[in-house]
Amino acid sequence: MKINGLKIGVVGGGIGGIAAALALRLRGAQVVVFEQAAELTEVGAGLQISENGMVVLRALNVVNETPEAGLRSYGTVLRDYRSGRSVSEIPAPAAGSTYYYHRADLLGLLHKAAHREGVEFRLGARVAQVRKHSSEAEVVLEDGTNLRVDCAIAADGGRSEIRADLNGPETAKFTHQVAWRATIPWQRRDQKPCAVLTMGPGRHVVTYPLRDHTMMNIVAIEERSDWEEEGWRRRGDPEDLRARFADFGGVVGDILGQVREPHIWALFLRPVAGHWQNGRIALLGDAAHPTLPFMAQGACLALEDAWVLARSFDDQSGIEQAFASYETSRLRRAQRVVAAAGSNARNFHLRGPMRLAAQAALMAVGPRLSRKYDWIYSYDATA
Ligand SMILES: Cc1cc2nc3c(=O)[nH]c(=O)nc-3n(C[C@H](O)[C@H](O)[C@H](O)COP(=O)(O)OP(=O)(O)OC[C@H]3O[C@@H](n4cnc5c(N)ncnc54)[C@H](O)[C@@H]3O)c2cc1C
């Protein structure tokens, strides 16, 4: 169908929402993004964007072939927690390099490109509801104003209220995992930047450099039972972080020693949504398929969604058909990636003899491990 002139409302100005707005705008739609925050910000510092996400960023003209704000990764080093000894090295995926971005930088690049193309942004605009009418959708803001659009995209994140309207009430499950996140200033310029994943019993730490090596990003995951509410983030106590990872030695021990202002996320999970759309309103990104961070794929999936959603208008006769085609095209892949991420944490957190056996196995297969996930990285949503 001709998307030219269609008026589309996007709820949420995160990576998924802005990428979708840009992809739709580049095909000729008039797009308005509603973001509840007064300014566009991203919480949590680092983001790994693998090739399946990078192809979309390149196709949207957000980055070029040598993305300046990102650091190209040469792979992942797996280390043991006590000594910091290297257990295995996983080379960069054959499909193409992963890049490390500061979230604010990536969001800034997306916003700049969307703004340049004429996407309209309404900040400090919290959406209370999106109503479906027979031939349009209505975006109702909390301040009582509303906007009639031909259709709406809900990219309002893992705690999406619009998802609940489409799928009924669901309770998020606490995964008994908590993520500590922080950055520290860094000066060491590794010739070949890579992620270091340090594995210990019930815990692991991922570190990688950002912003031309001036910053180190830290994500420390621990298994924990004492969390009750689904809070998105809290300020954490750096001494508490160090106490919980006190037996982590080597470089990661030094890095944790420098953390001043950590934040904590309790990792809650909802299943991939059963219904992604109702003919006028479609879910995208974490709103459709919240995922655990253990494959670093949540933002990459949101980028893929954005491209596929916009393209689905090309081959279909109407909005209902385009949304149905989008859902069908994305469902199976999102389920597979979410499942792969879910099983990864268990592998990193083994204890006792299981851990030693797993390390021996990793030593043997490490170099081939990236091939195991070729199906994730080589997926080209733009093909
Ligand atoms: C510890 C951790 C590490 C991660 N690392 C990676 C990684 O390395 N690589 C990767 O690809 N992914 C990673 N992820 C996942 C990634 O952060 C998310 O999948 C991604 O940010 C989802 O983008 P989104 O646009 O769908 O949602 P969000 O980023 O959550 O954006 C939703 C937006 O909607 C707005 N909003 C919500 N409700 C309303 C409303 N009612 N009205 C208006 N606006 C509203 C919010 O303010 C927000 O700006 C990680 C996640 C975690 C927790």
The ligand as a Gaussian input file, in Angstrom:
#p B3LYP/6-31G(d) Opt

LIG

0 1
 C       21.523000      -4.651000      31.736000
 C       21.044000      -4.532000      30.303000
 C       21.971000      -4.537000      29.261000
 C       21.526000      -4.499000      27.928000
 N       22.458000      -4.545000      26.927000
 C       22.043000      -4.599000      25.636000
 C       23.004000      -4.671000      24.567000
 O       24.213000      -4.656000      24.809000
 N       22.532000      -4.738000      23.278000
 C       21.184000      -4.735000      22.987000
 O       20.808000      -4.828000      21.798000
 N       20.260000      -4.640000      23.981000
 C       20.652000      -4.566000      25.284000
 N       19.733000      -4.449000      26.290000
 C       18.283000      -4.379000      25.930000
 C       17.901000      -2.990000      25.441000
 O       18.286000      -2.014000      26.390000
 C       16.380000      -2.890000      25.238000
 O       15.931000      -4.055000      24.575000
 C       16.039000      -1.696000      24.359000
 O       16.426000      -0.510000      25.006000
 C       14.517000      -1.664000      24.081000
 O       14.209000      -0.493000      23.365000
 P       12.692000      -0.028000      23.261000
 O       12.745000       1.208000      22.404000
 O       11.835000      -1.152000      22.831000
 O       12.242000       0.325000      24.747000
 P       12.817000       1.393000      25.766000
 O       14.253000       1.645000      25.523000
 O       12.394000       0.924000      27.122000
 O       12.034000       2.739000      25.401000
 C       10.682000       2.934000      25.746000
 C       10.415000       4.434000      25.751000
 O        9.014000       4.647000      25.878000
 C        8.792000       5.701000      26.792000
 N        7.438000       5.507000      27.323000
 C        6.991000       4.487000      28.106000
 N        5.686000       4.638000      28.383000
 C        5.297000       5.786000      27.760000
 C        4.053000       6.472000      27.677000
 N        2.946000       6.000000      28.270000
 N        3.978000       7.633000      26.975000
 C        5.098000       8.119000      26.352000
 N        6.315000       7.509000      26.410000
 C        6.398000       6.354000      27.097000
 C        9.895000       5.547000      27.811000
 O       10.127000       6.755000      28.520000
 C       11.069000       5.157000      26.914000
 O       11.786000       6.278000      26.427000
 C       20.135000      -4.450000      27.630000
 C       19.209000      -4.397000      28.672000
 C       19.638000      -4.439000      30.004000
 C       18.627000      -4.405000      31.108000

